[in-house]
């Protein structure tokens, strides 16, 4: 029912920047925590960043100081600004959200993923 649509992935040079977006749609009343995860080939999915409804962010040590997460509650959208990209940042990035809908309450939803490639 609830859909998370991701955009902004692509190919960038080492040291370059990229901005990911994730918009939630459906029978949404409100959204609690939103976040970004990533998975590289042969590796487990890992947490990149999360952000609360009020805008408090948390980051993985590997991206702290380079990435910035933000959200627009009026648009049900979360963003990930990625700067100083490294080859090890290359992965499929997944959007995640805890969405409140009438009747169901809160439930966890995932986007389909967007590919980020850092050239070498």
C-alpha positions as CSV (number, residue, x, y, z in Angstrom):
1,X,0.0,0.0,0.0
2,X,2.6,2.5,1.1
3,X,5.3,3.1,-1.6
4,X,8.8,4.6,-1.2
5,X,10.1,6.0,-4.4
6,X,13.9,6.7,-4.6
7,X,15.8,8.8,-7.0
8,X,19.2,10.5,-7.5
9,X,21.5,7.5,-7.9
10,X,24.1,7.4,-10.6
11,X,27.8,7.4,-11.6
12,X,30.2,9.9,-9.9
13,X,33.9,10.4,-9.7
14,X,35.9,9.9,-6.5
15,X,35.6,13.1,-4.5
16,X,32.3,14.0,-6.2
17,X,28.8,14.6,-4.7
18,X,25.4,13.1,-5.2
19,X,22.0,13.8,-3.6
20,X,19.4,11.0,-3.0
21,X,15.7,11.5,-2.5
22,X,13.0,9.2,-1.2
23,X,9.3,10.2,-1.3
24,X,6.6,8.2,0.5
25,X,3.1,7.9,-0.9
26,X,-0.1,6.2,0.0
27,X,-2.6,6.4,2.9
28,X,-0.2,8.1,5.2
29,X,-1.1,9.9,8.4
30,X,2.5,10.5,9.6
31,X,6.0,9.1,9.4
32,X,8.3,8.6,12.4
33,X,11.9,7.7,11.8
34,X,13.3,7.6,8.3
35,X,16.7,6.4,7.2
36,X,19.1,5.2,4.5
37,X,20.9,1.8,4.3
38,X,23.3,0.4,1.7
39,X,24.5,-2.9,0.4
40,X,27.6,-3.6,-1.7
41,X,28.2,-6.9,-3.6
42,X,29.2,-9.7,-1.3
43,X,28.5,-7.6,1.9
44,X,25.7,-7.3,4.4
45,X,23.3,-4.4,4.3
46,X,24.5,-1.6,6.7
47,X,22.9,1.5,8.3
48,X,24.1,4.8,6.8
49,X,22.0,7.4,8.5
50,X,18.6,7.9,10.3
51,X,16.6,11.0,11.1
52,X,13.7,11.5,13.6
53,X,10.4,13.4,12.9
54,X,11.9,16.4,14.6
55,X,15.1,16.3,12.5
56,X,17.7,14.7,14.8
57,X,20.2,12.8,12.7
58,X,22.5,9.8,13.4
59,X,25.3,8.6,11.1
60,X,27.5,5.6,10.6
61,X,31.1,6.3,11.5
62,X,32.2,5.5,7.9
63,X,30.1,8.5,6.5
64,X,30.2,11.0,9.4
65,X,31.4,14.4,8.2
66,X,30.8,13.6,4.5
67,X,27.1,12.7,4.3
68,X,24.0,14.7,5.6
69,X,20.5,13.4,6.0
70,X,17.5,15.7,6.1
71,X,13.7,15.5,5.6
72,X,10.6,17.5,4.5
73,X,7.6,16.3,6.5
74,X,5.1,18.3,4.4
75,X,6.4,16.3,1.4
76,X,6.9,13.0,3.2
77,X,10.4,13.0,1.8
78,X,13.9,12.2,3.1
79,X,17.2,13.2,1.5
80,X,20.8,12.1,1.6
81,X,23.5,14.5,0.5
82,X,26.7,12.6,-0.2
83,X,30.0,14.5,-0.5
84,X,33.6,13.5,-0.9
85,X,32.5,10.2,-2.3
86,X,34.9,7.2,-2.1
87,X,35.0,4.0,-4.1
88,X,34.0,2.1,-0.9
89,X,30.7,4.1,-0.9
90,X,29.6,2.3,-4.1
91,X,26.5,0.3,-3.3
92,X,22.7,0.0,-3.7
93,X,21.1,2.5,-1.3
94,X,17.8,1.7,0.3
95,X,15.3,4.1,1.8
96,X,13.5,3.1,5.0
97,X,10.5,4.6,6.9
98,X,8.2,3.8,9.9
99,X,4.8,4.9,8.5
100,X,1.6,5.4,10.4
101,X,-1.6,4.6,8.5
102,X,-5.2,4.6,9.7
103,X,-6.1,1.1,10.9
104,X,-2.6,-0.4,10.8
105,X,-0.7,2.0,13.0
106,X,3.1,2.1,12.4
107,X,4.7,-0.3,9.9
108,X,8.2,-0.6,8.4
109,X,8.6,0.1,4.7
110,X,11.5,-0.2,2.2
111,X,12.3,1.4,-1.1
112,X,13.5,-0.8,-4.0
113,X,17.0,0.7,-4.0
114,X,19.0,3.1,-6.1
115,X,22.5,2.3,-7.5
116,X,25.4,4.6,-6.6
117,X,28.6,3.9,-8.5
118,X,31.9,5.7,-7.8
119,X,34.4,5.5,-10.7
120,X,38.1,4.7,-10.2
